[in-house]
Amino acid sequence: MKRLQWPGWMPIDPYILLLLATVGLAALLPARGVTADVASGASTAAIAFLFFLYGARLSTREAVDGLKHWRLHITVLACTFVVFPLLGLAARALEPVFLTHSIYTGLLFLTLVPSTIQSSIAFTSMARGNVPAAICAGSFSSLAGIVITPLLAATLLGGSVGGFSADALVKIVFQLLVPFLAGQIARRWIGDFLTRHKQVLGLVDRGSILLVVYVAFSEGMIRGIWSQVSPLRLVGLLGVEAVLLAVMLALTWYGAKALRFDRADRIAIQFAGSKKSLASGLPMASVLFGAEASLAVLPLMLFHQMQLMVCAVIAKRRSLDPLEPETTQERDEAIRTAVGTGTPSA
């Protein structure tokens, strides 16, 4: 149980510090020439391996069982892939006064990526909500995002991702979808191994994402992309993201109440429906944006840290609410299952 709780004494996710250090390394020592080619190839392989692991960790049985609570999952998917993008499109009105075109493109991409899994489970557990629903909702969102996010990006971002060309389609299929499906197929043989070595594989996950970030930001430095970002623009971006997060937290909580979900379900909907996955978003941005990925993922990196800090406070407060009768044994079993999958929190 403790392993799922976000430490209240830690204001900043240590992994965010590693990401920032990686960005600093790319700024000081960007990969060039042959080194850049090798790093780019390694990054491509890392992305494929990440999605292979995601597929291998997603329990098909849990996904099928979760269909019984279809109203909740449709609500979370609607928040993730409909409401969020609509708010992203509305933010276009802030361009170019508060946001440059490049930063707005990254903000809109942020609204298109799927929800988190492990951190949604952690906060739902901390707030004493419906943990099995959070497991399935996060899993469904991640699975749907492999297809929906690239399609939404091609439709809404247009030229920013170079259009939905045949080459882009091939990259998406072979770097994201094929490895994921291969992981699902291989799960029956390697599932136990993943469970036994989840901590080591978690380090591999995060190390792979750091490599993706280093390659993306190295390309950005060489192309001079970061000259487009000023401290004032960053402050404006943080303000816009704070409003975006506040709106989604309110909509998921009070919207779920209007739809007559009980308290436990509302908690799962709020945490799964208001958050965005750094672990899924970074590799997708690398595939979709190429050399422009460094600036495109900046809003996602900032939003990720913001959502963790704010949701930790909300979860702690919700944990003090009067608890409705529930089957504690089933909830604890769901939590143990979630820990066993070893899905990354980002």
C-alpha positions, 0 to 999 in steps of 0.5 A, spaced: 500 500 500 505 504 501 508 503 495 503 506 491 502 513 495 505 519 493 510 521 498 507 528 501 514 530 503 517 530 496 515 537 492 518 535 486 518 528 482 525 525 482 524 523 475 523 530 473 530 532 476 533 527 472 529 529 465 531 536 467 538 534 468 538 530 461 535 537 458 541 540 461 546 535 458 543 536 451 544 543 452 551 543 454 553 537 450 548 535 444 549 529 440 552 531 433 555 527 427 556 520 428 554 520 435 547 523 433 546 518 428 547 512 433 543 516 439 537 516 434 538 509 432 538 507 439 532 512 441 528 509 435 529 502 438 528 504 445 521 507 443 519 500 440 522 497 446 518 501 451 511 500 447 513 492 447 513 492 455 507 496 455 503 491 451 506 485 455 504 489 462 497 490 460 493 484 462 488 482 457 483 479 463 483 486 467 481 489 460 475 484 459 473 485 466 473 492 466 468 492 460 463 491 466 464 498 468 463 501 461 460 508 463 466 510 467 471 508 462 467 511 456 467 518 461 474 517 462 476 516 455 471 522 453 475 527 458 482 524 455 480 525 448 474 529 447 474 534 452 482 535 453 483 537 446 477 541 445 480 546 451 486 545 447 483 548 441 480 553 445 487 555 447 489 558 440 485 564 442 491 565 447 496 565 441 500 569 440 499 574 446 501 569 451 503 563 447 508 562 441 505 558 435 511 553 437 509 553 444 501 552 443 503 546 438 506 543 444 500 545 449 495 542 444 499 536 443 499 535 451 491 535 450 491 529 445 496 524 449 493 518 453 492 518 461 497 515 466 496 508 469 500 507 475 500 514 478 492 514 477 492 508 481 496 511 486 492 517 487 485 513 487 488 508 492 490 514 497 483 517 496 480 511 497 476 511 491 475 505 486 482 502 484 480 497 480 476 502 475 482 506 475 487 500 473 482 499 467 481 506 465 488 508 465 489 501 461 484 503 456 486 510 455 493 508 454 491 502 449 486 507 445 492 512 445 496 508 441 491 509 435 487 515 437 493 520 439 496 520 432 490 520 428 488 527 433 495 529 432 494 529 424 487 532 424 488 538 429 496 539 428 496 539 421 502 541 418 506 541 425 507 534 424 508 534 417 501 531 415 499 524 416 503 522 410 504 514 408 511 515 412 508 517 418 503 512 418 509 507 417 513 510 423 507 509 428 505 502 426 512 499 426 514 503 432 508 504 437 503 499 435 507 493 432 511 492 438 505 493 443 501 488 440 508 483 440 508 485 447 501 482 448 502 476 444 508 475 449 505 476 455 503 469 456 510 467 456 514 473 459 508 475 464 511 472 470 518 474 469 516 482 468 512 481 475 519 478 478 523 483 475 519 489 475 523 494 479 529 493 474 525 493 468 522 500 471 529 503 471 530 500 463 523 504 462 525 510 465 532 510 462 529 509 455 525 515 456 531 519 458 535 517 452 529 519 447 529 526 451 536 527 450 536 525 442 530 530 442 533 536 445 540 535 442 536 536 435 533 542 438 539 545 440 543 544 434 537 547 430 536 553 434 529 551 436 530 554 444 531 561 441 524 561 440 522 560 448 523 566 453 522 566 460 516 570 460 513 565 455 514 560 460 511 563 465 505 564 460 505 557 459 505 555 466 499 559 467 495 556 462 497 549 464 495 551 471 488 553 468 487 547 464 489 542 470 484 546 474 478 546 469 479 538 468 479 537 475 473 541 476 469 538 470 471 530 472 469 531 479 462 535 478 461 532 471 461 525 474 457 527 480 452 530 475 452 523 471 450 520 478 457 516 479 458 514 487 464 517 491 469 512 489 467 512 482 468 520 482 475 519 485 477 514 479 474 519 474 477 525 477 484 522 477 484 518 471 481 523 467 485 529 468 492 527 467 496 526 462 502 520 461 509 523 460 511 516 458 507 515 452 507 522 450 514 523 449 515 517 445 509 519 441 512 526 440 519 523 438 515 519 432 510 525 430 515 531 431 522 529 429 527 534 430 521 539 433 520 534 438 524 538 444 519 544 444 513 540 443 514 536 449 516 542 454 508 543 455 507 536 457 513 535 462 511 541 465 504 539 466 506 532 468 510 535 474 504 540 476 499 534 475 503 530 480 503 536 485 496 538 485 493 531 485 497 529 491 494 534 495 487 533 493 488 525 494 490 527 501 484 531 502 480 526 499 482 521 504 479 524 510 472 524 507 467 519 510 468 513 507 462 509 504 462 502 505 466 498 500 469 491 499 476 492 502 479 485 500 477 486 493 480 493 493 487 491 496 487 485 491 486 490 485 492 494 488 497 488 489 495 486 482 497 493 479 503 493 483 505 487 480 504 489 473 510 494 474 507 500 469 511 506 469 508 512 473 509 517 468 
